[in-house]
Amino acid sequence: EVLVPLLNGAAIAMAPREAVLNPNLLSDFLRRERVTSIQLPPAVLAAVSEQCLPDVETVLVGGEVYPDDLVERWRTGRRVLNFYGPTEATVSATCHERRDGDGARIIGRPLTNVCVYILDPDGKPASDGESGEIYIGGAGVALGYLNRDELTAERFLSDPFAGSPGARMYRTGDRGRFRSDGTLEFLGRVDTQVKIRGFRIELEEVEALLKKCRGVIDAVAAVRSSGHGYDDLVGFIV
C-alpha cells in the first residue's frame, strides 16, 4: 500500500488516527488532501459519503465481502477494484475491477508473482467450475506463525505445483472456484471463521468465552447484517 504509489510517482496522504475512527473527519481529510485513490474496508467505505469526494478516481476495497449496493454507490465516475488475500500471503493475492453485472464474490485473478490453486480434499486440482479450498503460493507467502510450529505445519505446505524446490503454499480455509472466464469466485469458508470489519473471528472461540460467564448454560455466536452496509457479531445465551 505504501510502495505502489511511491513507485508510480504519487504522494501518500497519511490519515491521523482520529480521522480513521470518525467518518466525518475522514471525509474532511480526504477532501482537504484532494486524495485521488483510497483503499478502505467495506465497513469504513459505507460510512463515508461518495458525493463529497469529487477528487477520488479509484477505490480499492477488500478485507471482507461487501454489499453490492455499496460498490454501485462508488462506481459512478470511478474505478472500483476488489482485492482478496489473507495476511499470510502478504495480504493481497488477487484483484478484480468491478464491472456491470459482477457480484461482490468475484475476486479476480492472481497478482504478479502469486499463484492460486483450487484443491479438493485430497489436495488435487479441482476441475474448472468446481469448488474447492483456495491455496495461495508465490513470492508473498509468509514464513509461518511466530512460535506456533504446529499451526505453521498445518497451514503452510509444500507447493507441488510450483516446479521449484522449497516452494510453499498457504492453505486459506476459504472456498472458491474458477469461473469459465478464468476469474476466481469466493464461496465462503470451510470452517466457522467469519470476517467482520476486516477482522478474522472464530465463532467457536467467542462461544467458548460466553459459556464461561456465570449463569450461562449454553451459547451461540453468529453474524447478523445491520442493514447499513456492515455486519454485527451477536451472541445468544441460555
C-alpha positions in Angstrom: 0.0 0.0 0.0 2.9 2.3 0.6 5.3 1.2 -2.2 2.7 1.1 -5.0 2.0 4.9 -5.1 5.6 5.8 -4.4 6.9 3.6 -7.2 4.4 5.3 -9.6 5.3 8.9 -8.7 2.3 9.6 -6.4 2.2 11.0 -2.9 0.8 9.3 0.2 -1.6 11.1 2.5 -1.4 9.5 5.9 -4.7 10.0 7.8 -4.4 10.7 11.5 -5.9 8.1 13.9 -8.8 10.2 14.9 -9.8 10.6 11.2 -9.7 6.8 10.6 -12.1 6.3 13.5 -14.5 9.1 12.5 -16.2 9.1 9.1 -16.8 12.8 9.1 -13.2 13.6 10.0 -12.0 11.1 7.4 -14.1 12.7 4.7 -12.8 16.1 5.6 -9.2 14.8 5.5 -9.7 13.1 2.0 -11.3 16.2 0.6 -8.6 18.6 2.1 -5.8 16.5 0.8 -7.5 16.0 -2.6 -6.9 12.3 -2.4 -7.5 10.5 -5.8 -7.1 6.9 -4.7 -8.4 5.3 -1.5 -8.1 1.8 0.0 -10.7 1.1 2.7 -12.5 -1.9 4.2 -16.3 -2.1 3.3 -17.4 -1.0 6.8 -15.4 2.3 6.6 -16.3 2.8 2.9 -20.0 2.5 3.8 -19.7 5.3 6.4 -18.1 7.8 4.1 -20.2 9.8 1.6 -19.1 9.4 -2.0 -20.8 12.6 -3.1 -18.5 14.9 -1.1 -15.2 13.4 -2.6 -15.1 14.7 -6.2 -11.3 14.1 -6.4 -11.5 10.3 -5.7 -10.9 8.4 -9.0 -10.1 4.9 -7.8 -11.5 3.0 -4.9 -9.7 -0.1 -3.6 -11.8 -2.3 -1.3 -11.1 -5.5 0.5 -10.9 -7.3 3.8 -14.4 -8.8 3.7 -17.3 -9.4 1.3 -19.1 -6.1 0.6 -22.7 -5.3 -0.3 -23.4 -4.9 -4.0 -25.2 -1.6 -3.4 -22.1 -0.1 -1.7 -20.0 -0.7 -4.8 -22.7 0.7 -7.1 -22.7 3.9 -5.0 -19.0 4.4 -5.5 -18.8 3.3 -9.2 -20.3 6.4 -10.7 -17.4 8.1 -12.5 -14.8 5.9 -10.7 -13.0 2.7 -10.9 -13.6 0.2 -8.1 -11.1 -2.6 -7.5 -11.8 -5.6 -5.3 -8.8 -7.1 -3.6 -8.6 -10.5 -1.9 -6.0 -12.2 0.2 -5.1 -13.2 3.8 -2.3 -11.7 5.9 -0.3 -14.9 5.4 0.1 -14.2 1.7 1.2 -10.6 2.5 -2.5 -9.5 2.2 -3.4 -9.0 -1.4 -3.3 -12.1 -3.7 -6.0 -11.4 -6.3 -7.6 -8.3 -7.8 -10.8 -7.6 -9.8 -12.1 -4.5 -11.3 -15.9 -4.3 -10.7 -18.0 -4.2 -13.9 -21.7 -4.2 -14.7 -23.3 -7.5 -13.6 -20.4 -8.6 -11.4 -21.2 -9.9 -7.9 -19.2 -9.0 -4.8 -17.8 -12.5 -4.6 -15.8 -12.3 -7.8 -12.3 -11.7 -6.6 -10.5 -11.7 -10.0 -7.1 -13.1 -11.0 -3.8 -13.6 -9.2 -1.4 -10.6 -8.9 2.1 -10.8 -10.4 4.2 -13.4 -8.6 1.2 -15.0 -7.0 -0.3 -18.5 -7.7 -3.8 -19.5 -6.7 -5.0 -23.1 -6.6 -8.4 -24.6 -6.1 -7.8 -28.0 -4.5 -10.2 -30.8 -3.5 -10.0 -32.6 0.0 -7.3 -34.9 -1.4 -5.1 -31.9 -2.5 -5.7 -32.4 -6.2 -6.7 -29.5 -8.5 -10.5 -29.2 -8.9 -11.9 -29.1 -12.4 -12.9 -25.7 -13.9 -16.2 -24.6 -12.3 -15.9 -27.0 -9.4 -15.5 -25.6 -5.9 -12.6 -26.4 -3.5 -10.4 -24.9 -1.0 -8.2 -21.9 -2.0 -4.5 -22.3 -1.7 -2.0 -19.4 -2.4 1.6 -19.8 -3.5 4.2 -17.4 -4.8 6.6 -14.7 -3.5 4.2 -13.3 -0.9 3.7 -16.4 1.2 4.9 -15.8 4.8 7.4 -17.9 6.7 4.8 -19.1 9.2 3.3 -18.2 12.6 5.7 -16.9 15.3 6.3 -19.6 18.0 3.4 -21.7 16.6 5.1 -24.6 14.8 2.1 -26.9 14.8 -0.2 -24.3 13.3 2.5 -23.4 10.8 2.9 -27.0 9.7 -0.9 -27.3 9.3 -1.3 -24.2 7.1 2.0 -23.7 5.3 2.5 -26.7 3.0 5.0 -27.7 0.3 3.8 -26.4 -3.1 3.9 -29.4 -5.5 2.8 -27.2 -8.5 5.5 -24.5 -8.3 8.2 -26.5 -10.0 10.9 -25.1 -7.8 12.5 -26.7 -4.7 11.4 -25.3 -1.3 8.3 -23.6 -2.7 5.4 -23.4 -0.3 1.7 -22.5 -0.4 -0.7 -21.3 2.2 -4.0 -23.1 2.9 -6.5 -20.3 3.4 -9.6 -22.1 4.6 -11.6 -20.2 2.0 -13.7 -21.9 -0.6 -13.8 -20.8 -4.2 -13.9 -21.9 -7.8 -12.6 -20.7 -11.2 -15.3 -19.4 -13.5 -15.4 -20.1 -17.2 -13.7 -16.7 -17.9 -10.7 -17.6 -15.6 -11.7 -15.3 -12.7 -11.9 -16.6 -9.1 -15.1 -16.6 -7.2 -15.2 -16.6 -3.4 -17.7 -19.1 -1.9 -17.3 -18.7 1.8 -15.3 -20.7 4.5 -14.7 -24.4 5.0 -15.0 -23.7 8.8 -16.8 -21.3 11.1 -14.4 -18.4 10.8 -16.0 -15.1 9.8 -14.8 -11.7 8.9 -16.2 -8.5 10.4 -14.8 -5.1 9.5 -11.7 -6.9 8.2 -11.0 -8.8 11.4 -11.0 -12.6 11.5 -13.2 -14.0 14.2 -13.5 -17.7 15.2 -17.2 -18.1 16.3 -16.3 -21.2 18.3 -13.8 -19.1 20.4 -16.4 -16.5 21.1 -18.9 -19.2 22.1 -16.4 -20.8 24.4 -15.8 -17.5 26.2 -19.5 -16.8 26.5 -20.0 -20.2 28.1 -17.5 -19.3 30.8 -19.7 -16.4 32.1 -21.5 -17.1 35.3 -25.1 -18.3 34.8 -24.6 -19.2 31.1 -25.6 -22.8 30.3 -25.1 -22.6 26.5 -24.2 -20.0 23.9 -24.1 -19.5 20.1 -22.3 -16.7 18.2 -23.4 -15.6 14.8 -23.1 -12.8 12.3 -26.1 -10.6 11.6 -26.5 -7.9 9.0 -27.1 -4.4 10.4 -28.8 -3.2 7.2 -26.4 -0.3 7.0 -23.7 -1.9 4.9 -21.9 -3.8 7.6 -22.3 -6.8 9.8 -22.5 -7.2 13.6 -21.3 -10.0 15.8 -24.1 -11.2 18.1 -24.3 -13.7 20.9 -27.2 -15.8 22.0 -27.2 -17.3 25.5 -29.2 -19.7 27.6 
